[in-house]
Amino acid sequence: MKREAVDHPAYYGGADNPYEAIKVISAWGLGFCLGNTVKYISRAGKKGDKIEDLKKARWYLDCEISKLEAAHEQQA
């Protein structure tokens, strides 16, 4: 397996791209659910089915919203 297939693949922006998903997620400190939301949106359709990627993004966003709602209810 080529190293590029694992380490900054070109179809995800490549190592020289400052907007590569992993760099943005880390810089913004998004955490797991929001990070995966951004990842699936930014990579949608680049490797597989675009609709499936966007549904995955929605799933992770719904997960984050549920977590925040539960925390808010506990505070009330």
N, C-alpha and C positions, 0 to 999 in steps of 0.2 A: 504494500500500500504506500502510495506517495505521501510524504510528509504534509504537502499542501492540502491533501484531502482531510487532514485532521487539524492542522495548525493554520488558521486564517485562510480557508479556501477562497479562491477567486470569486466563485459564485455568491459568496456572502460579503464581498467587499474587498477582501484581501488585507494583508498586514499593513499596507500603506494607507488604507482608507481610515480617516479619523472618525467616520460615522459607522464603522463596523459595529454591529449590534452589541457584541460583548463589551466593547469599549464604552459605548453610550450607557449601557445598563450599569456598569461599574462606576462611571463618572457621576451618574445621577443617583447612585445608591438605592436602586429600585427594589432590591430584595427578590425573592423567588417568583411570586405570582406576577407582579408587575413587570419584572424582568422578562419572564416568559411571554407576557402579552406583547411587549415591545419586540421581542425576538421574532415571534410568529408574524407580526404585522410587517416588520422590516424585511423578512425573508419570504413573504407570501409569494408562492408560485415559482420561486427560483430553483426549487429542487423537486417539487411535486405538485400536487393539486392546490391551486390558490384558495379555492373555497374551503377545503379541509384545513389549510393553515389558518385562515381567518376564523373558522369555527373553534380551533384550538385556542387562538388568541382570546376569543370571547369567553371560552371556558375558564381560562386563567383570570380574566378580568372579573367574571362572576364570582370566582373563588375569593378574590381580594375584597370585593364588595361585601360578600357574606361575612368574611372575617371582620371587617370594619363595622358592619351592622351589629354583629354579636358583641363586639367590644363596647359599642355605643349603648346597647341595651343593658349591659352590665353596669355601666356608669350611671344610668338613669335611676 
